[in-house]
Amino acid sequence: MGTLTKKVVISKVEGTDLAEKLEEVLKKIGFKAKGKVFVKPNMCMLKYVPGAVTSPKVIYHLVQLFRNSAEEVIVVESDGYNYSCDLAFEKTGIKEAAEKAGGRTLNLSRDRLVQVNIEGFRVKKLFLPKTLFEVNSIVNVPVMKMHEFTTYSGAIKNLFGLIPDSKRIFLHPHINEVLFILYKLTKPITVMDSLTAMEGSGPTRGSCVQMNLILASECALALDIIATEIIGINWREISHLNYIAQKTLIDRQSIRVIGLDAKYYRKFILPTIDLPVKIQHKIYKHASLTKVVFSQPELIKVLQKVVLCYRRVRKRIFS
């Protein structure tokens, strides 16, 4: 059992009171922005899809709120494997939201790098953005959703995007270690956008679920544990959450929920593990194989077309 109680706030958003509820949950966890603040949304697509990408409305209100006390608010993300973060900022509406609220955006893949040496893990070093170590606080703004490769994606998984290398996919064979290292290094405040969640084959192909919730905590792991409880998932079966819990001695008994009860809202549909996902799972078990396969962008483009065709045919057969 953890020795320190971690607070997780759950708030229901009704009508047009989003800004008010965001201010309320941050106050309840005792966070006030100061100096330079990073805001890290989940921005995994080139368009805004509710339940997959953090809502621009949430980003707008958070940036506006932080600008009341902080000197600078920067919304950050890194390039994806096959897309530019700058283009994603534009297409999702997050850049417009950030700038309208008095902040700015930063592509971490264009930032100077700092080598972080790591002891006691298979991953011996990470190259992280220099600016990451110059901010007063990091506010992580993930989405509540399922994920084909980690079952659940939430607060801690969203930290993976702080690694600026678009080939961070090479780190997937060691993702539990990498996420733990990022969690310990960054110590983020987390505000989870659960207005619309995603069940099924997330992080991008799932079905939207209207939740109208905002969750907040000074502890990303505690928030993820409560989020999985809300959607009827056993957090101990989520590999990276169980791994980090063992490393930090945080468990459900060490978490105090404030606001709404962490009741079971509905059982989320699990991701469909079809043949392409099974194959990718197998690839991720081997670091060398992951590098060989994902070092060839042109091959990946061909494989993505094959997978798309396979899924279309399969859908027709079984529909």
C-alpha positions, 0 to 999 in steps of 0.5 A: 500500500502506498504511504501517501494519499493521492487525490483524484477529483471527478467532476461532471460537466453540464451545459456550458460550465466547462471553464468553471469545472476546470478551474474547480478541479485544479483548485481542489488538487491545489494547483496554480500555474506559475512561471512557464507551463507546458500543456501536453494534449493527446494529438494522435491524428491530423484532425479533431476526432472526439474521444481520440484527440484532446478537445480544443475547448479544453485546451482553450479554457486551460490555457486561458486559466493558466495565463491568469497567473503564469508568465507563459503557457506553451502547448506541446506535442511531437511529430508522429511516425508519419505526420508533422506535429505542426500540421496536426496543431493546425488541423485539430484546431489546437493551435488556434485554441492555444493562441486565442487563449494567450498561449502558443504551440511548440513542436518538441521535435524541433527543440534542442535535445538533452541526453538523459542517462538512465541506470537500472533499466534496459533503456540506458538513455533517452533524448528529451527536449531541452525546454522540458527541463526549463518549465515550472510545471507540466500539465498533461491533458490526455483523453479517456480511451482504449488502445489496441496495443496497451488496452487502455490509454490515458494519463501515463501513456500520453507522456510517450509523446514527450519523446521528440523522435518520430521513431519513438515507436522503436521504444515500444518493446520497453514501453513500461520502462520508458513510461515509468521513466517519463512519469518520474522525470516529469511529475505532471499535473493531469487533467483528463478530458473525459467529455467524450471517451473512446471504447473499442479499437482506440486510440483512433478507430474506436467508438465515441462514448459521451461521458461529460467528465473531467478528472484531475490529479497531481498523480497520473497513476492515481488518475489512471487507476480511477479512470479504469475503475469508471470504465469497468477495466481492471487496472492490474491487467494494464501492463504499464499501470501495474508495472509503475504501481509496483515501482511506486507502491501506489495502489487503489487503497492509497487514493482518495476520490473527491467530487463524484464517486468513482463508480462504475459508469459503464463497461467499455468494449475492449479493443478488437485484436485482429490479425494485423494487431496480433502481428504488431504485438509480436513485433513489439516483443523484439527490439531488433525486429521493431527497428528493422520493420519500422525503419522502412517508411515506404514498407510501412505505407504499403503495409498500412494499405494492405491492413486497410484492405484486409479490414474492409474485406473482413468487415464485409464478410462478417457484416 
